[in-house]
Amino acid sequence: ARILVNVVGAAGMGLFFARIARLDERGRPDGVAHAQRAPEHLIGAGFFGGLTTVSGFAMDAGDALMGSNPDLARAGMILGANAVVGLAACAAGLVWGVRMRRGKAGNAEP
């Protein structure tokens, strides 16, 4: 359940950034305008940052390291998998959001 929440939050963060970002002449994200900084911090870092629970998978990794037989491989897999899946979900949300914003579908480049 925690991984699902993290994936949803990361994808939402990518979608949100695609919505508020300036787009360059090629239609690619080019940063966030100063006027959008408050929503970026409140919704992006605040809401989606809180939704994606880093502390939860850090606790899972910590559990793998505690006790008489620490399992470094399991802890590394937990941290690595969450990072890879979270980054992939955020990137997918960003690409999807930019495509929706540009009004294109299919194989358009972000």
C-alpha positions as CSV (number, residue, x, y, z in Angstrom):
1,A,0.0,0.0,0.0
2,R,2.8,2.4,0.8
3,I,4.5,1.9,-2.6
4,L,1.1,2.5,-4.3
5,V,0.7,5.8,-2.4
6,N,4.3,6.8,-3.3
7,V,3.7,6.1,-7.0
8,V,0.4,8.0,-7.0
9,G,2.0,10.9,-5.2
10,A,5.1,11.0,-7.5
11,A,2.9,10.8,-10.6
12,G,0.7,13.6,-9.2
13,M,3.8,15.7,-8.5
14,G,4.9,15.3,-12.1
15,L,1.4,16.2,-13.4
16,F,1.3,19.2,-11.2
17,F,4.7,20.5,-12.3
18,A,3.7,20.0,-15.9
19,R,0.6,22.2,-15.2
20,I,2.5,25.1,-13.6
21,A,5.8,25.0,-15.6
22,R,6.7,27.5,-18.3
23,L,7.1,25.7,-21.6
24,D,9.8,26.7,-24.0
25,E,9.3,27.1,-27.8
26,R,9.5,23.4,-28.3
27,G,6.8,22.8,-25.7
28,R,9.2,21.4,-23.0
29,P,9.2,22.4,-19.3
30,D,11.5,25.4,-18.7
31,G,11.2,26.1,-15.0
32,V,8.4,27.6,-12.9
33,A,7.5,31.3,-13.1
34,H,7.9,33.3,-9.9
35,A,4.2,33.8,-9.7
36,Q,3.8,30.0,-9.4
37,R,6.3,29.6,-6.5
38,A,3.7,29.6,-3.7
39,P,1.5,26.9,-5.4
40,E,4.7,25.0,-6.2
41,H,5.7,24.9,-2.5
42,L,2.2,24.5,-1.0
43,I,0.9,21.8,-3.4
44,G,4.0,20.3,-4.8
45,A,6.3,20.1,-1.8
46,G,3.5,20.3,0.8
47,F,0.7,18.1,-0.4
48,F,2.5,15.7,-2.8
49,G,5.6,15.7,-0.7
50,G,3.6,14.7,2.3
51,L,1.7,12.1,0.3
52,T,4.9,10.4,-0.9
53,T,6.0,9.0,2.4
54,V,9.8,8.8,2.5
55,S,9.7,8.1,6.2
56,G,7.7,4.9,5.5
57,F,10.2,3.2,3.2
58,A,13.1,4.5,5.3
59,M,11.5,2.7,8.3
60,D,11.2,-0.5,6.2
61,A,14.9,-0.2,5.3
62,G,15.7,0.4,8.9
63,D,13.8,-2.7,9.9
64,A,15.9,-4.7,7.5
65,L,19.1,-3.3,9.1
66,M,18.1,-3.8,12.8
67,G,18.5,-7.0,14.7
68,S,21.3,-9.6,15.0
69,N,21.4,-10.3,11.2
70,P,21.3,-7.0,9.3
71,D,20.2,-7.5,5.7
72,L,22.0,-4.9,3.7
73,A,20.8,-6.3,0.4
74,R,17.2,-6.1,1.4
75,A,17.6,-2.5,2.8
76,G,19.3,-1.4,-0.4
77,M,16.6,-3.0,-2.6
78,I,13.9,-1.3,-0.6
79,L,15.5,2.1,-0.9
80,G,16.6,1.6,-4.5
81,A,13.2,0.2,-5.7
82,N,11.3,3.1,-4.1
83,A,13.6,5.7,-5.6
84,V,13.5,4.1,-9.1
85,V,9.7,3.6,-9.0
86,G,9.1,7.1,-7.6
87,L,11.3,8.8,-10.2
88,A,9.7,6.8,-13.0
89,A,6.2,7.7,-11.8
90,C,7.1,11.4,-11.5
91,A,8.6,11.4,-15.0
92,A,5.6,9.6,-16.4
93,G,3.3,12.1,-14.8
94,L,5.4,15.0,-16.2
95,V,5.4,13.6,-19.7
96,W,1.6,12.9,-19.5
97,G,0.9,16.4,-18.1
98,V,3.0,18.1,-20.8
99,R,1.3,16.1,-23.6
100,M,-2.2,17.0,-22.2
101,R,-1.2,20.6,-21.9
102,R,0.0,20.8,-25.4
103,G,-3.1,19.0,-26.6
104,K,-1.2,16.1,-28.2
105,A,-1.5,12.4,-27.6
106,G,0.4,9.4,-28.8
107,N,4.1,9.5,-29.4
108,A,4.7,13.3,-29.2
109,E,8.0,14.3,-27.6
110,P,7.7,16.0,-24.2
